[in-house]
């Protein structure tokens, strides 16, 4: 139950660090798409032999095709997300980012009817608080100017949908891997795709501060994804998604602390509702 809280903290921190990196003029979306995943692979490499697990079932044609589809949706999700983060403030993108949780819950419910409740939970004790928490978060972010969607906001919505689809698809084959080995192979595939398709070179202005931030973000995303996958396997997709809604609360704080972006009263009210929903689902 507590691992997704760690994941929420990692999500908030990783988002802020990515914004700090991508707002630099010499860092392109294509460069970051390639080299950020190279950094993740390098961070994970020393631990591969300790946490490696790939069952023979993962190597069937069906499951390889599912893995390929997951990797493809992950590439799209990251491209859309990096593009939006580079061009718009984190606080302005939060309404679009919140839809990832909504998409994840709705897709998990849909998949539960197709693939059964063994992989995809359909528990009203968790579903209802999760939907209330997402609704509160969405309401807290909607402002009049958000109805005039710019290209960055639309890209963020696209990224949220593809991330949700990728995560829900991942549950189909997660049992054949350890969370660590699954994320390592996913990131290695995305990195290879980036080198083949984009062929981006390291910019001349690339400095050691950016390098440090990239590896720091890489380590944080490893923590985030491994805990998310573990949560999916142990407590279910919807329960994990509900716990991860604590992430935006931490984003409000970190954006205020480091980016000088103040949360509104709606953000504060939504935070209270989310905490209440998490407490109800876990302790009621």
C-alpha positions as CSV (number, residue, x, y, z in Angstrom):
1,X,0.0,0.0,0.0
2,X,2.8,2.4,0.9
3,X,5.0,1.8,-2.2
4,X,2.6,3.8,-4.5
5,X,3.0,6.8,-2.1
6,X,6.8,6.6,-2.8
7,X,5.8,6.4,-6.5
8,X,3.7,9.6,-6.1
9,X,6.7,11.4,-4.6
10,X,8.9,10.2,-7.4
11,X,6.3,11.3,-10.0
12,X,6.2,14.9,-8.6
13,X,9.9,15.2,-8.3
14,X,10.6,13.7,-11.8
15,X,8.1,16.1,-13.4
16,X,9.7,19.2,-12.0
17,X,13.2,18.0,-12.9
18,X,12.1,17.3,-16.5
19,X,10.6,20.8,-16.8
20,X,13.9,22.3,-15.6
21,X,15.8,20.3,-18.3
22,X,13.4,20.7,-21.2
23,X,13.0,24.5,-20.8
24,X,16.7,24.9,-21.8
25,X,16.9,26.0,-25.4
26,X,19.7,23.6,-26.4
27,X,17.7,20.5,-25.3
28,X,15.3,19.3,-28.0
29,X,12.4,16.9,-27.5
30,X,14.0,14.3,-29.8
31,X,17.3,14.6,-28.0
32,X,15.7,14.1,-24.6
33,X,13.5,11.3,-25.9
34,X,16.6,9.4,-26.9
35,X,19.2,10.2,-24.2
36,X,16.9,10.3,-21.2
37,X,16.1,6.6,-21.8
38,X,19.8,5.9,-22.3
39,X,20.4,7.5,-18.9
40,X,17.6,5.2,-17.4
41,X,19.2,2.1,-19.0
42,X,22.6,3.1,-17.6
43,X,21.2,3.7,-14.2
44,X,19.5,0.3,-14.2
45,X,22.4,-1.7,-15.8
46,X,24.4,-2.4,-12.6
47,X,21.2,-3.9,-10.9
48,X,20.0,-6.0,-13.8
49,X,21.5,-9.3,-12.7
50,X,20.1,-8.8,-9.1
51,X,16.5,-8.2,-10.2
52,X,16.3,-10.0,-13.5
53,X,13.3,-12.2,-14.2
54,X,11.8,-13.1,-17.6
55,X,9.5,-16.1,-17.8
56,X,9.4,-18.3,-20.9
57,X,5.7,-17.1,-21.4
58,X,7.1,-13.6,-22.2
59,X,8.7,-15.0,-25.3
60,X,5.6,-16.3,-27.0
61,X,4.6,-14.5,-30.2
62,X,1.4,-13.1,-28.6
63,X,3.2,-11.6,-25.6
64,X,6.1,-10.2,-27.8
65,X,3.5,-8.4,-29.9
66,X,1.9,-7.0,-26.8
67,X,5.3,-5.8,-25.6
68,X,5.9,-4.2,-29.0
69,X,2.6,-2.4,-28.8
70,X,3.4,-1.2,-25.2
71,X,6.8,0.2,-26.4
72,X,5.2,1.9,-29.3
73,X,2.5,3.6,-27.2
74,X,5.3,4.6,-24.7
75,X,7.3,6.3,-27.5
76,X,4.2,8.3,-28.5
77,X,3.3,9.1,-24.9
78,X,6.8,10.5,-24.1
79,X,7.1,12.5,-27.3
80,X,3.7,14.2,-26.7
81,X,4.6,14.8,-23.0
82,X,8.1,16.2,-23.6
83,X,6.7,18.5,-26.3
84,X,4.1,19.9,-23.9
85,X,6.5,20.3,-21.0
86,X,9.0,22.1,-23.1
87,X,6.4,24.6,-24.4
88,X,4.2,25.2,-21.4
89,X,4.3,25.7,-17.6
90,X,3.8,22.6,-15.5
91,X,0.9,24.2,-13.6
92,X,-0.9,25.0,-16.8
93,X,-0.5,21.4,-18.0
94,X,-1.8,19.8,-14.8
95,X,-5.4,19.6,-16.0
96,X,-4.3,17.6,-19.0
97,X,-1.9,15.4,-16.9
98,X,-4.7,14.6,-14.5
99,X,-6.6,13.0,-17.3
100,X,-4.0,10.2,-17.3
101,X,-5.5,8.9,-14.1
102,X,-9.0,9.2,-15.5
103,X,-8.0,7.4,-18.7
104,X,-6.2,4.7,-16.7
105,X,-9.2,4.0,-14.4
106,X,-11.7,3.9,-17.4
107,X,-9.5,1.7,-19.5
108,X,-8.9,-0.6,-16.5
109,X,-12.7,-0.9,-16.1
110,X,-13.1,-1.6,-19.8
111,X,-10.3,-4.2,-19.8
112,X,-11.9,-5.9,-16.8
113,X,-14.9,-6.8,-18.9
114,X,-12.6,-8.1,-21.7
115,X,-9.9,-9.9,-19.8
116,X,-11.6,-10.5,-16.4
117,X,-11.2,-9.2,-12.9
118,X,-8.1,-11.3,-12.1
119,X,-5.8,-8.8,-13.8
120,X,-8.1,-5.8,-13.7
121,X,-10.0,-5.0,-10.5
122,X,-13.5,-3.8,-10.5
123,X,-14.1,-3.0,-6.8
124,X,-16.6,-0.2,-6.1
125,X,-15.0,0.4,-2.7
126,X,-11.9,1.6,-4.6
127,X,-13.5,2.7,-7.9
128,X,-15.8,5.3,-6.5
129,X,-13.2,7.1,-4.3
130,X,-10.8,7.0,-7.2
131,X,-13.3,8.6,-9.6
132,X,-14.2,11.2,-7.0
133,X,-10.6,12.1,-6.4
134,X,-9.9,12.4,-10.2
135,X,-13.1,14.6,-10.6
136,X,-11.9,16.8,-7.7
137,X,-8.5,17.2,-9.3
138,X,-9.9,17.9,-12.7
139,X,-12.3,20.5,-11.3
140,X,-9.5,22.2,-9.4
141,X,-7.6,22.8,-12.6
142,X,-10.3,23.8,-15.0
143,X,-10.3,27.5,-15.8
144,X,-12.0,29.5,-18.5
145,X,-8.9,29.8,-20.6
146,X,-8.4,26.0,-20.6
147,X,-11.3,25.7,-22.9
148,X,-9.2,27.4,-25.5
149,X,-6.8,24.4,-25.9
150,X,-3.4,25.3,-27.3
151,X,-1.1,22.8,-29.0
152,X,0.9,22.1,-25.8
153,X,-2.3,21.4,-23.8
154,X,-3.6,19.0,-26.5
155,X,-0.2,17.3,-26.7
156,X,-0.3,16.8,-22.9
157,X,-3.8,15.1,-23.2
158,X,-2.4,12.9,-26.0
159,X,0.5,12.0,-23.8
160,X,-1.8,11.2,-20.9
161,X,-4.0,8.9,-23.0
162,X,-1.0,7.0,-24.4
163,X,0.6,6.6,-21.0
164,X,-2.7,5.3,-19.6
165,X,-3.1,2.8,-22.5
166,X,0.5,1.7,-22.1
167,X,0.1,1.1,-18.4
168,X,-3.1,-0.8,-18.7
169,X,-1.7,-2.9,-21.6
170,X,1.4,-3.7,-19.4
171,X,-0.8,-5.5,-16.9
172,X,-1.4,-8.2,-19.5
173,X,2.2,-9.4,-19.4
174,X,3.6,-8.0,-16.1
175,X,3.4,-11.4,-14.4
176,X,6.0,-12.8,-16.8
177,X,8.6,-10.3,-15.7
178,X,9.9,-8.7,-12.6
179,X,8.9,-5.0,-12.5
180,X,12.6,-4.1,-12.8
181,X,13.3,-6.3,-15.8
182,X,10.1,-5.1,-17.6
183,X,11.0,-1.5,-17.2
184,X,14.6,-2.1,-18.2
185,X,13.5,-3.8,-21.5
186,X,10.9,-1.2,-22.2
187,X,13.3,1.7,-21.8
188,X,16.1,-0.1,-23.8
189,X,13.6,-0.5,-26.6
190,X,12.5,3.1,-26.6
191,X,16.2,4.2,-26.5
192,X,17.0,2.0,-29.5
193,X,14.0,3.4,-31.3
194,X,15.3,7.0,-30.6
195,X,18.8,6.3,-31.9
196,X,17.5,4.7,-35.1
197,X,14.8,7.2,-35.9
198,X,16.0,10.6,-34.6
199,X,19.9,10.3,-34.7
200,X,20.2,13.3,-32.4
201,X,23.7,14.3,-31.4
202,X,24.7,15.8,-28.1
203,X,24.6,19.6,-28.4
204,X,27.9,21.5,-27.9
205,X,26.4,23.6,-25.1
206,X,25.5,20.4,-23.1
207,X,27.0,20.9,-19.6
208,X,27.5,18.7,-16.5
209,X,24.6,20.3,-14.7
210,X,22.2,19.0,-17.4
211,X,23.9,15.6,-17.4
212,X,23.5,15.4,-13.6
213,X,19.8,16.4,-13.8
214,X,19.2,13.8,-16.6
215,X,20.7,11.0,-14.4
216,X,18.8,12.2,-11.4
217,X,15.6,12.2,-13.3
218,X,16.4,8.7,-14.7
219,X,16.9,7.3,-11.1
220,X,13.6,8.9,-10.0
221,X,11.7,7.5,-13.0
222,X,13.1,4.0,-12.2
223,X,11.7,4.3,-8.6
224,X,8.4,5.6,-10.0
225,X,7.8,2.9,-12.6
226,X,9.0,0.0,-10.6
227,X,6.8,0.9,-7.7
228,X,3.8,1.4,-10.1
229,X,4.3,-2.0,-11.7
230,X,4.7,-3.6,-8.3
231,X,1.5,-1.8,-7.1
232,X,-0.4,-3.1,-10.2
233,X,0.7,-6.7,-9.4
234,X,0.0,-6.5,-5.7
235,X,-3.0,-4.2,-5.1
236,X,-4.4,-3.6,-8.6
237,X,-4.4,-0.8,-11.2
238,X,-7.2,1.3,-9.8
239,X,-6.0,1.2,-6.2
240,X,-2.4,2.1,-7.3
241,X,-3.8,5.0,-9.5
242,X,-5.7,6.3,-6.5
243,X,-2.6,6.4,-4.4
244,X,-0.6,8.1,-7.2
245,X,-3.1,10.9,-7.1
246,X,-1.1,12.1,-4.2
247,X,1.5,13.0,-6.8
248,X,-0.2,16.2,-8.0
249,X,-0.4,17.4,-4.4
250,X,3.4,17.1,-4.2
251,X,3.7,18.8,-7.6
252,X,1.8,21.8,-6.2
253,X,4.3,22.1,-3.4
254,X,7.4,21.5,-5.5
255,X,6.2,23.9,-8.3
256,X,5.6,26.5,-5.6
257,X,8.9,25.9,-3.9
258,X,11.2,25.6,-6.9
259,X,9.3,27.2,-9.9
260,X,7.5,29.9,-7.9
261,X,4.1,28.7,-9.2
262,X,1.6,29.3,-6.4
263,X,-1.3,26.8,-5.9
264,X,-4.9,28.2,-6.0
265,X,-7.5,27.6,-3.4
266,X,-9.1,25.0,-5.7
267,X,-5.8,23.1,-5.7
268,X,-5.9,23.1,-1.9
269,X,-9.5,21.9,-1.7
270,X,-8.8,19.2,-4.2
271,X,-5.8,18.0,-2.2
272,X,-8.0,17.6,0.9
273,X,-10.5,15.6,-1.1
274,X,-7.8,13.4,-2.6
275,X,-6.3,12.6,0.8
276,X,-9.8,11.8,2.2
277,X,-10.5,9.5,-0.8
278,X,-7.1,7.7,-0.3
279,X,-7.8,7.3,3.4
280,X,-11.3,6.0,2.8
281,X,-10.2,3.4,0.2
282,X,-7.4,2.1,2.4
283,X,-8.7,2.3,5.9
284,X,-12.6,2.4,5.8
